[in-house]
Amino acid sequence: MQTSSNTPIGATVKTRREALALTQQQVAECAGCSRITLIGLEGGQGVRQKTLEAILKALGLRLDIRVEEAARA
């Protein structure tokens, strides 16, 4: 599942969760976070990097961050 860099991460998480027919509670339990945290992420609120990584892993997703050459100059 590849998304545009303009797609909010929360929207991607929600879309993937729904595609897997998982509830927010199921994902939260698998990720070791609260359902409220997942609701916040899906709604556009920030979460800690460790929490985001756990949620993405629970959904079979990963986040790639790349440094572009132009940004180094």
Secondary structure, DSSP 8 states (H G I E B T S, - for coil): ----TTS-HHHHHHHHHHHTT--HHHHHHHHTS-HHHHHHHHTT----HHHHHHHHHHTT--------HHHH-
